[in-house]
Amino acid sequence: MKPAPRAIEEKICPLEIAVNSISGKWKIPIVWRINEGEKRPSEMLRGIAKVDRRVLNQQLNEMVTDGILTKQSFNELPPRVEYSLTETGKKLVEVLWQLNDWGKLLVSEKSQFPVN
């Protein structure tokens, strides 16, 4: 007897993929720093309080894999690496600005209705 065809196939949820690609404590601050012109990990280490170099590198590599950032390595001594936003990363910045505006709305609503 043949197995019945599956009624529900595995679906890919774009929202879940998007949230997973920016989840992590430091990814959004990293994107903001790069958008503001910081390109080197050493600049980001100074600008983002309390981030560990290993964690920073891990999250940078994940965002390169996800297509948010590009990595350029320079063949010089000492070695130099710079990151920049891809077109997808630039679109993410636009979305983050919209999310920021939504956050302002939430803040203003919470200030109107204090929590007991």
Secondary structure, DSSP 8 states (H G I E B T S, - for coil): ------SS-----HHHHHHHHH-STTHHHHHHHHHTT--SHHHHHHHSTT--HHHHHHHHHHHHHTTSEEEEEE-SSS-EEEEEE-HHHHHHHHHHHHHHHHHHHHHHHHHHS---
